[in-house]
């Protein structure tokens, strides 16, 4: 087994530095693992990402950088796969900091799963723990809000390269935020690949603590996610996908009622959000903001769907 870790990145240099350093500290104990490489695909960053890696290449011997114009994560991951030498692909995001046993844990789970199933139709999904702690991200404990029921999410997943090539890699039509990995997951499911949970392969997903300044970008992402959700549904017009992208009457009613038809929004809830942040409860403030963020998402889905009709 030779592992290629593929990381798309766009203007995330501070946390990317921690991500790459952690990947250089891997402890491989199984002789079946021949080695690993880290393919960093820079998606047109303007924050000196490529320059920093070049300046620190001596300390990052496993890292190979590939550059592309800004085309989105789907195109970046595809480019990474096309340039990888490994037979096993691990996808992580560039704001994920992993433990020293990360690669070994994925490898162990893949090999054990193949033995248990008597088949290699499987992939492993590691644990993702969200944290706001930039200085020591791996100190964050697991929280109930870290649970994910996603079938195939590229924040922390390992899979045989041949299955990716068989389904045709990521759809580069997903150029905005969201859904490109779950859409590929739908195609993998049709090949009867089994998801093997691998909680030992832990990645700590860092993002800054919620603040009012983040809200415009978060709203824009929800609208983008709505647009990409419609592309997802057009490719796979099933009830499961409609539920995932929130394109149902139930979701429209739920978030319409909770937001009082959009009356509870970034303006009217600002005093509450500001107070919660000042009380040292940014995570709770973010959950409150989800009321109007989900409303924007649902509105974006239906707007995009009506445009395509």
Secondary structure, 3 states (H helix, E strand, C coil): CEEEEEEEECCCHHHHHHHHHHHCCCCCCCCCCCEEEEEEEECCCCCCHHHHHHHCHHHCCCEEEEECCCCCHHHHHHHHHHHCCCCEEEEECCCEEECCCHHHHHHHHHHHHHHHHCCCCEEEEEEEEEECCCCCHHHCCCCHHHCCCCCCCCCEEEEEHHHHHHHCCCCCCCCCCCCHHHHHHHHHHHCCCEEEEEEEEEEEEECCCCCHHHHHHHHHHHHHHHHHHHHHHHHCCCHHHHHHHCCCHHHHHHHHHHCCCCCCCCCCCHHHHHHHHHCCCHHHHHHHHHHHHHHHHHHHHHHHHHHHC
